[in-house]
Amino acid sequence: MKSVKSRCLMTLGSAAFVLVAGGAQAQSHVTFQGEITQDSCTVNINNETSHIVKFDAVSNKEIMDEHYSPQKITLPVTLTDCEGVSQAPTLTFNGTSTTNGDLESGLTDVFIKFKQGDTEKDYTVNEPSDELESYTDGWKKDFKVELHAEEGGAPQVGTFENTVATLTVNYKD
């Protein structure tokens, strides 16, 4: 997904248009200002521009078990073609979050937890991630996602198919 960052400012300097008796006209001018910037990076998740994560089926009893070991799915995010990007960007997964900062699944008491990198540091939805790491072709960061149930909750039985997190790349000036 390529996007072009652009800004356009329009200043109306002294834009008072006055009609004076006798047919005289006031004059003014309009100043336009703008900036054309380089393309932002190409974003890929698991080598795709859009990605669907499919969790294995888990019973509502199993997901509530204290010994439950969630399936960990890796989401490798890479940014390539990043001309002009000299400082490590961060990523933000935007979506409906729980009070703990996890992604709501759409089922009652079931949520998706994000972890950052190999350290599996918790990631809070709607907040910038740690900086991406530089690699030969651009920037990268691995995330892991897990399916969990609220402690003491009653996980709703059902299917969730339309839980969306929009990925935003945060560039530094």
C-alpha positions in Angstrom: 0.0 0.0 0.0 1.7 3.2 -1.2 0.6 6.6 0.0 2.0 10.0 -0.9 2.4 12.5 1.9 1.4 15.9 0.7 0.6 19.2 2.2 -1.0 22.2 0.6 -1.4 25.5 2.4 -3.4 28.3 1.0 -3.1 31.7 2.4 -5.4 34.5 1.4 -3.3 37.5 2.1 -5.3 40.7 2.7 -8.3 39.2 0.9 -10.6 42.0 1.6 -12.7 42.8 -1.5 -14.2 46.2 -1.1 -16.6 47.9 -3.4 -16.3 51.6 -3.4 -19.0 54.0 -4.7 -18.2 55.3 -8.2 -17.1 52.0 -9.6 -13.6 51.9 -8.1 -12.4 48.4 -7.2 -10.0 47.2 -4.5 -7.4 44.7 -5.5 -5.9 41.8 -3.6 -3.9 38.7 -4.2 -3.9 35.0 -3.3 -0.7 33.2 -2.4 -0.5 29.4 -2.8 2.1 27.3 -1.0 2.7 23.6 -1.1 5.2 20.8 -0.8 5.7 17.6 -2.8 7.3 14.9 -0.7 8.7 11.5 -1.6 6.6 8.4 -1.6 6.3 6.7 1.8 7.3 3.1 2.2 5.7 0.1 0.8 4.1 -1.9 3.7 3.9 -5.7 3.6 2.6 -8.0 6.3 3.9 -11.6 5.8 4.9 -10.5 2.2 1.3 -9.3 1.4 -0.2 -5.8 1.3 -3.2 -7.1 3.2 -3.3 -10.1 5.5 -5.8 -12.3 7.2 -4.8 -14.1 10.4 -6.7 -17.3 11.1 -6.6 -18.8 14.6 -7.2 -22.5 15.2 -10.5 -23.3 16.8 -10.4 -23.5 20.6 -13.2 -24.4 23.0 -14.5 -21.9 25.5 -13.5 -24.3 28.2 -9.9 -24.7 26.9 -9.4 -20.9 26.5 -10.4 -20.4 30.2 -8.1 -23.1 31.5 -5.2 -21.7 33.6 -2.8 -24.0 31.7 -4.0 -22.7 28.3 -1.1 -22.1 25.9 -2.3 -19.8 23.2 -1.4 -20.3 19.5 1.2 -17.7 18.6 1.0 -16.4 15.1 3.9 -14.3 13.8 3.1 -11.1 11.8 6.3 -10.0 10.1 5.9 -6.4 9.0 8.4 -5.0 6.5 8.7 -1.5 5.0 10.6 -1.3 1.7 11.2 1.4 -0.9 11.7 3.9 1.9 13.6 6.6 0.1 14.1 9.6 2.3 13.2 7.8 5.5 16.4 8.1 7.6 15.0 7.5 11.1 13.4 4.3 12.3 9.6 4.6 12.0 7.1 3.0 14.4 3.8 1.2 13.7 0.4 1.6 15.2 -2.3 -1.0 14.9 -5.6 1.0 15.2 -8.7 -0.8 16.3 -11.3 -1.3 19.0 -9.3 -2.0 22.2 -10.2 -3.5 25.5 -9.5 -1.7 28.7 -6.1 -3.5 28.8 -5.1 -2.2 25.4 -5.7 -5.5 23.6 -7.8 -5.8 20.4 -11.4 -6.7 20.8 -12.4 -9.8 18.8 -16.1 -9.1 18.5 -17.0 -12.0 20.8 -17.7 -11.2 24.5 -14.7 -11.8 26.8 -12.4 -12.9 23.9 -9.5 -10.6 22.8 -6.4 -10.6 20.6 -3.1 -9.9 22.4 -0.2 -8.4 20.5 3.5 -9.0 21.4 6.5 -7.1 19.9 9.5 -9.0 18.5 11.4 -11.9 19.9 11.2 -10.4 23.4 7.4 -10.7 23.2 7.0 -7.4 25.0 3.3 -6.5 25.2 2.0 -4.1 22.6 -0.9 -1.8 23.3 -3.4 -1.3 20.4 -3.7 2.3 19.2 -0.3 3.2 20.5 3.0 3.5 18.6 5.2 0.4 18.7 8.9 0.3 19.5 11.1 1.5 16.6 11.4 -0.8 13.7 14.8 -2.4 13.0 16.8 -1.5 10.0 17.6 -4.2 7.4 19.1 -4.4 3.9 15.9 -3.3 2.1 14.2 -1.1 4.6 12.7 -1.5 8.1 11.1 -4.5 9.8 9.3 -5.6 13.0 7.8 -8.9 14.0 4.7 -9.0 16.0 3.1 -12.1 17.5 -0.7 -12.3 18.1 -2.5 -14.6 20.5 -6.2 -15.4 21.2 -7.2 -15.0 24.9 -10.2 -14.8 27.2 -10.9 -12.3 29.9 -10.0 -13.7 33.3 -13.2 -14.6 35.1 -15.2 -14.0 32.0 -17.6 -16.2 30.1 -16.2 -16.4 26.5 -18.9 -16.2 23.9 -19.1 -19.2 21.6 -19.1 -18.2 17.9 -17.0 -17.0 15.0 -15.3 -13.7 14.5 -14.4 -12.8 11.0 -14.4 -9.0 10.7 -12.1 -7.9 13.4 -9.9 -5.3 11.7 -6.8 -3.5 12.9 -5.6 -0.8 10.5 -1.8 -0.5 10.4 -0.4 3.0 10.4 3.3 3.8 9.8 4.5 6.7 11.9 7.4 8.6 10.3 9.7 10.9 12.2 10.7 14.3 10.8 
